[in-house]
């Protein structure tokens, strides 16, 4: 394979492995805020027990997310130097904002979240939990802004620079907030957040359902499951609306991507939407497909007879994305989203009737449904990124002419060779396989151990837990007794 194909495989593999962890961390952050908030409101020790347990899981996933995310930044320099030069001004500002508003916030309060249970009061610990959760959200904001700018660039000018006699073009910011609020950033960010909430909720329900089926930690599992079920239900329904607005933005700014997502090879009036199928580039049709007539025209233009442009009219201007992979990833995401809506609503109905935890087949479904939530997040990323090919930075169409943009084939480093990329792919595959096994082993260890069975030990913030901890240390008992007597 050539260096371009290998570099794309390398980046896709590293980012897809990394993307197992940030959405889960964001989703679990929301769960922790809910559990600690409920503990402060009710003083029910079961909420503290649950919060302590899920904090351990959160810390494990946070660590894996940090470790796997570092690699991609090096890839920008080694494999994609021309891309880095082109987008450096835009990405530099976004990543700097992430460091200031996200990393400092998370790192400043992470130690309190993980190790501060018996060292600070419950209100302070809750504040630390909120700050870490907000830090995760801030981190996703700036990464999503940078990615959205690639899809719908705004707030920049293209300027030429001469380096060693060579002319290079850079995208340089002229309006920071126009760059931040580019046409797709808000819709994309909401879509990413909701996907993370769904994953976090399904992760909690999976482990809780397993405890219920095994008859372990029953009260803890019931509380965790019902809270996560509420988050999953609301988020699944919200994702349906978010997806519609996201598709509207794609139809307006990336029409070739929309045609690939829907397998629309030919411009049509009353264009259908396929529920599933097998796009065939040779015959320019979707084989074995089940379609809903007029649905795509209705969704895009709110007119069942409206015309929707197909790849036959768009390819000459925008290029053609890989249709089969884009179509399948998109439809898998939609299918899983509908499954989440149906299954969570049914579980809510069973919970309302008081029969949820007696329905063993449904609990078994939720044990394994977390895999569907992981897949939905991954294929959503695949549909978004593969669908914008052959562009790594999408151009704008002004007066019928493409302006700006950077093709993926023009974004490579000049010095990189195919055998070097292949070697790094093999090396990263081994390292990531070991990291994945380690993650599974540690996760299994924590789940097998389960939540600690102690009750809440901090009735209010007036009790100084740090002094109590010191008093229990060897060698401090006599001195603390003297203090108390004084």
Secondary structure as UniProt FT lines:
FT   HELIX           3..18
FT   TURN            19..21
FT   HELIX           22..42
FT   HELIX           45..78
FT   HELIX           81..98
FT   HELIX           99..103
FT   HELIX           104..115
FT   TURN            117..119
FT   HELIX           122..151
FT   STRAND          156..163
FT   TURN            164..165
FT   STRAND          166..173
FT   HELIX           176..180
FT   TURN            183..184
FT   HELIX           185..214
FT   HELIX           218..253
FT   HELIX           255..262
FT   STRAND          268..269
FT   STRAND          273..280
FT   TURN            281..284
FT   STRAND          285..292
FT   TURN            293..294
FT   HELIX           295..301
FT   TURN            304..305
FT   STRAND          307..308
FT   HELIX           311..318
FT   HELIX           323..353
FT   HELIX           356..358
FT   HELIX           360..386
FT   TURN            387..390
FT   STRAND          391..393
FT   STRAND          396..398
FT   TURN            399..400
FT   STRAND          401..403
FT   STRAND          406..407
FT   HELIX           408..410
FT   HELIX           418..449
FT   TURN            461..462
FT   HELIX           465..471
FT   TURN            474..475
FT   HELIX           477..485
//
